[in-house]
C-alpha cells in the first residue's frame, strides 16, 4: 500500500522491538513454572491485580480494537454498543468462576467439568466444539495481525501475520500461563491508555458536530437506532459473549489459577473496565465519512482513520494498542487450548501414566502444533474479521445452557445437554448462512436452551456435586467417567 503512514522499515522496527520485549518477558516470568501446575494454572495462586488485568486484556482482543470499528462502520451506533455487551459475559462469569473453584479445587479444564458432569458422549461433543472455536479465534487473531501491519505500514499481510504468530507461540511455549498472565498485565495498561488517547485525539481534532453532519449526509443509516440488522446483532453479541466465556478453557483455566476468593472480584472488575473499550474503539470509525477515506476492506477502517488523521504518532499508537491486544489473546488461547488437549485428550486417552515433566513437554509441542495449524489456515484470508468471529457463534452459543445449568441445576439431564450442543450448533450454523452472521449465536443459544430445559423437565437426573472434585475420588475409579 503506497499511502500508508508508516514505512515498512518503521513497521519492522516496531515489530522487532515488541517481539523482543514479549519474548524476554515470557522467558522471565516463565521461570516460575517449575511444575506442570505452574505451567498450566500458574500455581493456583494468582492475586486480584494480575487476575483482573489478565481477564480484561485477554477479552480485549484484536477483534475488539479492529472489529468494533468495522461494526460501527457497517452498523452504526448499535454496532459498537452491541460489541460492548460482551462485557456481560465477564460479569456473569464472575460468580461462576467462584463456584468452579469451589466445586473443582484441583481441576484443570472446562472439559474436566463436562466429562464429570455429563459423561463421555457430551465430553466428546464439547471437545469438538471447543477445538473448532479455538481454531476460529486463533485464525481471527492471526488475520488481524496481518491486516494491522498491511494497513499501517504496507508490510505484506502474510509476512506480518507470520511474525506475530511466531512471536506469540515462542513466549507462550517458554512460560505457559505464568508468561501469559505477566505479559497481560503490561498489555492491559498499554491498551487502555492507547485506546483513550487515540479516540480522544480523533474527536478533539475533528469535533463531534462535523462527524455527525457527515454521517447524516453520507451514511444516515449508521445513526438509525432501529436498523433491524443492528438490533439483531445487539442481542446476538450478548449471547455470543456468554457462550465464548462460559465454555472456553481460556476463562476456566483462570478460574482454576486464581487464588481462592479472587475469581468473583477479578471477573467483575474486568467486565466493568472492558465495557467502554469497544464503544471508544468503534467511535473512531465514525470519523471515516467526514475524512472522505477510501476504505478498501471494512476491517481496516480503525487503523486507517487513526493513521490518516493523527499521522506518524497516531499510527504508532494504534500499532501498540492492536499488537498488545493481539498478543494478550493469542497467548491465552494457545495456552488454554494446549491445556485442554493435553489434559482431556493426551493424558485421558493416550498417556494416563505420564508424569509432570512429560506433560509439560507435551504442552509445548501442542502449542507449536496449534500455532502452525492456525498460521496455515490464516494464509488464504478467506473472510473479514467480523465474519470469521461470528462463524463460531453458533457453536459457542449452544454451550451456554449446558454449562450454566450443569453448574447450578442438580437435575440437568446429560443427554439433553449433549443434544443441546449438537442441535444448537447445527441450527445456529444454518442460520448463519440463511439469515446472516449476526444471528448465529442467538439461534444456537435459543435452540440449546429449549432442548436442555425440555429434556430436564421430562427426565430429570440427580447429580452429586462431590463427583466434580476428581482429586477426592481418586480411590473410586468408576466415579470420574
C-alpha positions as CSV (number, residue, x, y, z in Angstrom):
1,X,0.0,0.0,0.0
2,X,1.6,3.3,-1.1
3,X,-0.5,5.6,1.1
4,X,0.5,4.1,4.5
5,X,1.6,6.5,7.2
6,X,4.4,4.3,8.5
7,X,7.1,2.9,6.2
8,X,7.8,-0.8,6.1
9,X,11.1,-0.2,7.8
10,X,9.4,1.6,10.7
11,X,6.9,-1.2,10.9
12,X,9.6,-3.9,11.1
13,X,11.4,-1.9,13.8
14,X,8.3,-1.6,15.9
15,X,7.6,-5.3,15.3
16,X,11.1,-6.3,16.3
17,X,11.0,-4.1,19.4
18,X,7.7,-5.5,20.8
19,X,8.6,-9.1,19.7
20,X,11.9,-8.9,21.8
21,X,10.0,-7.4,24.8
22,X,7.3,-10.1,24.9
23,X,9.7,-13.0,24.3
24,X,12.0,-11.7,27.0
25,X,9.2,-11.2,29.5
26,X,7.7,-14.6,28.6
27,X,11.0,-16.2,29.4
28,X,11.4,-14.2,32.6
29,X,8.0,-14.9,34.1
30,X,8.1,-18.5,32.8
31,X,10.9,-19.3,35.1
32,X,8.3,-19.6,37.9
33,X,6.7,-22.5,36.1
34,X,8.7,-25.3,37.6
35,X,5.8,-27.8,37.8
36,X,3.0,-28.8,35.5
37,X,0.6,-27.0,37.8
38,X,2.7,-23.9,37.5
39,X,2.9,-24.1,33.7
40,X,-0.9,-24.6,33.1
41,X,-2.6,-22.9,36.1
42,X,0.2,-20.6,37.4
43,X,0.4,-22.4,40.7
44,X,-3.3,-21.6,41.5
45,X,-2.2,-18.5,43.4
46,X,-2.9,-15.5,41.1
47,X,-4.0,-12.4,43.0
48,X,-6.6,-9.7,42.3
49,X,-4.5,-7.2,40.3
50,X,-3.0,-9.7,38.0
51,X,-6.3,-11.6,37.8
52,X,-8.2,-8.5,36.7
53,X,-5.6,-7.5,34.2
54,X,-5.3,-10.9,32.5
55,X,-9.1,-11.3,32.2
56,X,-9.5,-7.8,30.8
57,X,-6.5,-7.9,28.4
58,X,-7.5,-11.3,27.1
59,X,-11.0,-10.1,26.4
60,X,-9.7,-7.0,24.6
61,X,-8.8,-9.0,21.5
62,X,-7.8,-7.6,18.2
63,X,-11.5,-8.2,17.4
64,X,-12.3,-5.5,20.0
65,X,-9.9,-3.0,18.6
66,X,-10.4,-3.8,14.9
67,X,-13.8,-5.5,14.5
68,X,-15.5,-2.9,16.8
69,X,-14.6,-0.1,14.4
70,X,-15.6,-2.3,11.5
71,X,-19.1,-3.0,13.0
72,X,-19.5,0.7,13.8
73,X,-18.7,1.5,10.2
74,X,-21.2,-1.1,9.0
75,X,-24.0,-1.0,11.6
76,X,-23.5,2.4,13.3
77,X,-24.3,3.2,16.9
78,X,-25.6,-0.3,17.8
79,X,-22.6,-1.9,16.2
80,X,-20.2,-0.6,18.8
81,X,-22.7,-0.6,21.7
82,X,-23.6,-4.2,20.8
83,X,-20.0,-5.2,20.9
84,X,-19.6,-3.6,24.3
85,X,-22.3,-6.1,25.7
86,X,-19.5,-8.7,25.5
87,X,-18.6,-7.3,29.0
88,X,-21.7,-9.1,30.3
89,X,-20.0,-12.4,29.7
90,X,-17.2,-11.5,32.1
91,X,-19.6,-10.1,34.6
92,X,-21.9,-13.1,34.6
93,X,-18.9,-15.5,34.7
94,X,-17.8,-13.8,38.0
95,X,-20.0,-15.9,40.3
96,X,-19.4,-19.0,38.1
97,X,-15.7,-18.7,38.5
98,X,-16.1,-18.7,42.3
99,X,-18.3,-21.8,42.1
100,X,-16.0,-23.6,39.7
101,X,-13.0,-23.0,42.1
102,X,-15.1,-24.4,45.0
103,X,-16.5,-27.4,43.2
104,X,-13.3,-28.4,41.4
105,X,-10.4,-27.2,43.6
106,X,-7.9,-29.3,41.6
107,X,-9.5,-29.1,38.2
108,X,-7.6,-28.1,35.0
109,X,-10.0,-27.6,32.2
110,X,-13.6,-26.9,31.2
111,X,-13.5,-30.4,29.6
112,X,-12.9,-31.9,33.0
113,X,-16.2,-30.4,34.1
114,X,-18.2,-31.6,31.1
115,X,-16.8,-35.1,31.4
116,X,-17.5,-35.4,35.2
117,X,-20.9,-33.7,35.0
118,X,-22.4,-35.2,31.8
119,X,-20.3,-38.2,30.8
120,X,-18.1,-39.1,27.8
121,X,-20.5,-38.5,24.9
122,X,-21.1,-34.9,26.0
123,X,-17.4,-34.6,26.6
124,X,-16.5,-35.6,23.1
125,X,-19.1,-33.2,21.6
126,X,-17.8,-30.4,23.8
127,X,-14.1,-31.1,22.8
128,X,-15.0,-30.9,19.1
129,X,-16.8,-27.6,19.7
130,X,-14.0,-26.1,21.8
131,X,-11.3,-27.1,19.4
132,X,-13.2,-25.7,16.4
133,X,-13.9,-22.5,18.3
134,X,-10.2,-22.2,19.4
135,X,-9.0,-22.5,15.8
136,X,-11.5,-19.9,14.6
137,X,-10.4,-17.5,17.3
138,X,-6.7,-18.2,16.5
139,X,-7.3,-17.5,12.8
140,X,-9.1,-14.2,13.5
141,X,-6.1,-13.2,15.7
142,X,-3.6,-14.0,13.0
143,X,-5.7,-12.3,10.3
144,X,-5.9,-9.2,12.5
145,X,-2.1,-9.0,12.9
146,X,-1.6,-9.2,9.1
147,X,-4.3,-6.7,8.4
148,X,-2.9,-4.3,11.0
149,X,0.6,-4.2,9.6
150,X,-0.7,-4.0,6.0
151,X,-2.9,-1.1,6.8
152,X,-0.4,0.9,8.8
153,X,3.0,0.1,7.2
154,X,2.4,-1.7,3.9
155,X,4.1,-4.8,5.1
156,X,2.6,-7.8,3.3
157,X,-0.3,-9.5,5.1
158,X,1.4,-12.9,5.1
159,X,4.7,-11.6,6.5
160,X,3.1,-9.5,9.3
161,X,0.7,-12.3,10.2
162,X,3.5,-14.9,10.3
163,X,5.8,-12.8,12.5
164,X,3.1,-12.1,15.1
165,X,2.1,-15.7,15.2
166,X,5.7,-16.9,15.7
167,X,6.4,-14.4,18.5
168,X,3.3,-15.4,20.5
169,X,4.0,-19.1,20.0
170,X,7.6,-18.7,21.3
171,X,6.9,-16.8,24.5
172,X,3.8,-19.0,25.3
173,X,5.9,-22.1,24.9
174,X,8.6,-20.6,27.2
175,X,6.4,-19.7,30.1
176,X,3.0,-21.2,30.0
177,X,0.3,-19.4,32.0
178,X,2.8,-17.5,34.1
179,X,4.1,-15.8,31.0
180,X,0.6,-15.2,29.7
181,X,-0.6,-13.5,32.9
182,X,2.6,-11.5,33.4
183,X,2.6,-10.0,29.8
184,X,-1.2,-9.5,30.0
185,X,-0.7,-7.1,32.9
186,X,1.5,-4.8,30.8
187,X,-0.6,-5.2,27.7
188,X,-3.8,-4.2,29.6
189,X,-2.2,-0.9,30.6
190,X,-1.0,-0.2,27.1
191,X,-4.4,-1.0,25.6
192,X,-6.3,1.2,28.0
193,X,-4.0,4.2,27.6
194,X,-3.7,3.8,23.8
195,X,-7.4,3.5,23.0
196,X,-8.4,6.5,25.1
197,X,-5.6,8.7,23.6
198,X,-6.4,7.7,20.0
199,X,-10.1,8.2,20.3
200,X,-9.7,11.4,22.3
201,X,-7.4,13.0,19.8
202,X,-9.6,11.9,16.9
203,X,-12.7,13.7,18.2
204,X,-10.6,16.7,19.5
205,X,-9.1,17.2,16.1
206,X,-12.3,16.9,14.0
207,X,-15.1,17.6,16.5
208,X,-18.4,15.8,17.2
209,X,-20.5,18.1,15.1
210,X,-18.6,17.7,11.8
211,X,-18.6,13.9,12.3
212,X,-22.3,13.9,13.0
213,X,-23.1,16.1,9.9
214,X,-21.0,13.9,7.6
215,X,-22.8,10.8,8.9
216,X,-26.2,12.4,8.3
217,X,-25.3,13.5,4.8
218,X,-23.5,10.4,3.6
219,X,-24.4,7.4,5.8
220,X,-27.6,8.3,7.8
221,X,-28.4,4.6,8.4
222,X,-25.5,4.5,10.9
223,X,-27.4,6.8,13.1
224,X,-30.6,4.8,12.9
225,X,-31.3,3.2,16.3
226,X,-34.0,1.0,14.7
227,X,-31.8,-0.7,12.0
228,X,-33.0,-4.3,12.1
229,X,-29.6,-5.9,11.5
230,X,-28.1,-3.8,14.2
231,X,-30.7,-4.7,16.7
232,X,-30.3,-8.4,15.9
233,X,-26.5,-8.0,16.3
234,X,-27.0,-6.4,19.7
235,X,-28.6,-9.5,21.2
236,X,-26.5,-11.9,19.1
237,X,-23.3,-10.4,20.5
238,X,-24.6,-10.5,24.1
239,X,-25.2,-14.3,23.8
240,X,-22.0,-14.7,21.8
241,X,-20.1,-13.2,24.7
242,X,-21.8,-15.5,27.2
243,X,-21.0,-18.6,25.0
244,X,-17.4,-17.6,24.4
245,X,-16.6,-17.2,28.1
246,X,-18.8,-19.8,29.7
247,X,-17.4,-22.7,27.6
248,X,-13.8,-21.6,26.8
249,X,-10.9,-23.1,28.7
250,X,-9.3,-19.7,28.4
251,X,-11.6,-18.5,31.2
252,X,-11.8,-21.8,33.1
253,X,-8.1,-22.0,33.3
254,X,-8.0,-18.6,35.0
255,X,-10.8,-19.7,37.4
256,X,-8.5,-22.6,38.5
257,X,-5.4,-20.3,38.5
258,X,-6.9,-17.5,40.7
259,X,-6.3,-17.6,44.4
260,X,-9.3,-18.7,46.4
261,X,-11.8,-15.7,46.7
262,X,-10.2,-13.8,43.8
263,X,-12.3,-15.1,40.9
264,X,-15.5,-13.2,41.5
265,X,-13.8,-9.9,42.0
266,X,-11.4,-10.2,39.2
267,X,-14.0,-11.1,36.5
268,X,-16.4,-8.5,37.8
269,X,-13.8,-5.7,37.6
270,X,-12.6,-6.9,34.3
271,X,-16.1,-6.7,32.8
272,X,-16.6,-3.2,34.2
273,X,-13.3,-2.0,32.8
274,X,-13.8,-3.7,29.4
275,X,-17.3,-2.5,28.7
276,X,-16.4,1.0,27.4
277,X,-13.5,-0.1,25.2
278,X,-15.5,-1.3,22.1
279,X,-17.5,1.9,22.2
280,X,-14.4,4.1,22.3
281,X,-12.6,2.0,19.7
282,X,-15.8,1.9,17.5
283,X,-16.3,5.6,17.7
284,X,-13.0,6.1,15.8
285,X,-14.6,4.6,12.6
286,X,-17.5,7.1,12.6
287,X,-15.0,9.7,11.5
288,X,-14.3,7.9,8.2
289,X,-17.1,9.6,6.2
290,X,-16.1,13.1,7.3
291,X,-12.5,12.4,6.3
292,X,-13.5,11.0,2.9
293,X,-11.4,7.9,3.3
294,X,-11.5,5.2,0.7
295,X,-11.6,2.0,2.8
296,X,-10.6,-1.0,0.7
297,X,-11.6,-3.5,3.4
298,X,-14.0,-2.7,6.2
299,X,-11.8,-4.4,8.9
300,X,-9.1,-1.9,8.1
301,X,-11.2,1.2,9.0
302,X,-10.0,1.7,12.6
303,X,-6.2,1.7,11.9
304,X,-6.8,3.8,8.7
305,X,-8.7,6.5,10.5
306,X,-6.2,6.8,13.3
307,X,-3.2,6.7,11.0
308,X,-4.5,9.2,8.4
309,X,-5.9,11.7,11.0
310,X,-3.1,11.6,13.6
311,X,-0.1,10.9,11.4
312,X,3.0,9.1,12.4
313,X,2.4,9.0,16.2
314,X,-1.3,8.1,15.7
315,X,-0.2,5.1,13.6
316,X,2.4,4.2,16.2
317,X,-0.3,4.4,19.0
318,X,-2.8,2.2,17.1
319,X,0.0,-0.3,16.3
320,X,0.9,-0.6,20.1
321,X,-2.8,-1.0,21.0
322,X,-3.6,-3.6,18.4
323,X,-0.4,-5.5,18.8
324,X,-0.9,-5.7,22.6
325,X,-4.4,-6.8,22.2
326,X,-3.3,-9.5,19.7
327,X,-0.6,-10.8,21.9
328,X,-2.8,-10.8,25.0
329,X,-5.4,-13.0,23.3
330,X,-3.2,-15.2,21.2
331,X,-1.0,-16.3,24.1
332,X,-4.1,-17.0,26.3
333,X,-5.8,-19.1,23.6
334,X,-2.6,-21.0,22.7
335,X,-2.0,-21.9,26.4
336,X,-5.6,-22.7,27.3
337,X,-6.2,-24.9,24.2
338,X,-3.0,-26.7,24.7
339,X,-4.1,-27.4,28.3
340,X,-7.4,-28.8,27.1
341,X,-5.8,-31.1,24.5
342,X,-3.1,-32.3,27.0
343,X,-5.4,-32.9,29.9
344,X,-8.6,-34.1,28.0
345,X,-7.1,-35.9,25.0
346,X,-3.4,-36.8,25.7
347,X,-3.5,-37.7,29.4
348,X,-7.0,-39.1,29.5
349,X,-6.6,-41.2,26.3
350,X,-3.0,-41.7,25.2
351,X,-0.7,-41.4,28.3
352,X,-2.7,-41.9,31.5
353,X,0.5,-42.6,33.5
354,X,2.5,-39.6,32.2
355,X,4.5,-37.6,34.8
356,X,4.6,-33.8,35.1
357,X,7.8,-33.4,33.0
358,X,6.3,-35.5,30.2
359,X,3.0,-33.5,30.3
360,X,4.9,-30.2,30.2
361,X,6.8,-31.3,27.1
362,X,3.5,-32.4,25.5
363,X,2.1,-28.9,26.2
364,X,5.0,-27.2,24.5
365,X,4.6,-29.5,21.4
366,X,0.9,-28.9,21.2
367,X,1.3,-25.1,21.5
368,X,3.7,-25.3,18.5
369,X,1.3,-27.5,16.5
370,X,-1.6,-25.1,17.2
371,X,0.4,-22.2,16.1
372,X,1.4,-23.9,12.8
373,X,-2.2,-25.0,12.1
374,X,-3.6,-21.5,12.7
375,X,-0.8,-20.0,10.5
376,X,-1.7,-22.3,7.6
377,X,-5.4,-21.5,7.9
378,X,-4.7,-17.8,8.0
379,X,-2.9,-17.8,4.7
380,X,-6.0,-17.7,2.4
381,X,-7.6,-14.8,4.3
382,X,-11.0,-16.2,3.5
383,X,-13.3,-13.5,5.0
384,X,-13.3,-10.3,7.0
385,X,-12.7,-10.3,10.8
386,X,-16.4,-9.9,12.0
387,X,-17.5,-12.7,9.7
388,X,-14.7,-15.0,10.9
389,X,-15.6,-14.3,14.6
390,X,-19.4,-14.7,14.0
391,X,-18.9,-18.0,12.2
392,X,-18.1,-19.7,15.6
393,X,-21.1,-18.0,17.2
394,X,-23.5,-21.0,16.7
395,X,-21.1,-23.4,18.4
396,X,-20.3,-21.2,21.4
397,X,-24.0,-20.2,21.8
398,X,-25.0,-23.8,22.0
399,X,-22.8,-24.3,25.1
400,X,-24.3,-21.6,27.3
401,X,-27.2,-23.6,28.8
402,X,-25.3,-26.9,29.2
403,X,-22.6,-25.1,31.2
404,X,-24.7,-22.8,33.3
405,X,-27.4,-25.4,34.0
406,X,-24.7,-28.0,34.8
407,X,-23.1,-25.7,37.4
408,X,-26.3,-24.7,39.2
409,X,-29.1,-27.2,38.4
410,X,-28.6,-30.5,40.1
411,X,-31.2,-32.3,37.9
412,X,-29.9,-31.3,34.4
413,X,-30.3,-34.2,32.0
414,X,-26.9,-35.3,30.5
415,X,-28.4,-36.4,27.2
416,X,-30.3,-33.1,27.0
417,X,-27.1,-31.2,27.4
418,X,-25.4,-33.2,24.7
419,X,-28.3,-32.8,22.2
420,X,-28.5,-29.1,23.1
421,X,-24.9,-28.6,22.0
422,X,-25.4,-30.7,18.8
423,X,-28.7,-29.2,17.7
424,X,-27.9,-25.7,18.8
425,X,-24.7,-25.8,16.8
426,X,-26.4,-27.2,13.7
427,X,-29.4,-24.9,13.6
428,X,-27.3,-21.9,14.5
429,X,-24.8,-22.6,11.7
430,X,-27.7,-23.0,9.2
431,X,-29.0,-19.6,10.3
432,X,-25.5,-18.1,9.7
433,X,-25.8,-19.0,6.0
434,X,-29.5,-18.5,5.5
435,X,-30.1,-15.3,7.6
436,X,-26.8,-13.6,8.3
437,X,-23.7,-13.7,10.5
438,X,-25.4,-11.6,13.2
439,X,-27.9,-14.3,14.3
440,X,-25.8,-17.5,14.6
441,X,-25.1,-17.2,18.4
442,X,-28.7,-16.1,19.1
443,X,-30.3,-19.0,17.3
444,X,-27.7,-21.5,18.6
445,X,-28.4,-20.4,22.2
446,X,-32.2,-20.4,21.8
447,X,-32.3,-24.0,20.4
448,X,-29.9,-25.3,23.0
449,X,-31.9,-23.7,25.8
450,X,-35.2,-25.3,24.6
451,X,-33.6,-28.7,24.3
452,X,-31.8,-28.6,27.7
453,X,-34.9,-27.3,29.6
454,X,-37.3,-29.8,28.0
455,X,-35.1,-32.8,28.5
456,X,-34.5,-31.9,32.1
457,X,-38.2,-31.2,32.9
458,X,-39.2,-34.5,31.2
459,X,-36.4,-36.7,32.6
460,X,-34.5,-35.0,35.5
461,X,-31.3,-36.7,36.6
462,X,-30.0,-36.2,40.1
463,X,-26.3,-35.4,40.5
464,X,-23.9,-35.4,43.5
465,X,-21.8,-32.2,43.3
466,X,-19.0,-34.0,45.1
467,X,-18.3,-36.0,42.0
468,X,-16.8,-32.9,40.4
469,X,-13.8,-33.0,42.8
470,X,-11.9,-35.6,41.0
471,X,-8.9,-35.4,43.4
472,X,-11.1,-36.5,46.3
473,X,-12.4,-39.5,44.2
474,X,-9.0,-40.9,43.2
475,X,-9.7,-44.0,45.3
476,X,-13.0,-44.6,43.5
477,X,-12.1,-45.3,39.8
478,X,-15.7,-45.5,38.5
479,X,-16.7,-42.1,39.7
480,X,-14.8,-40.0,37.2
481,X,-16.2,-41.3,34.0
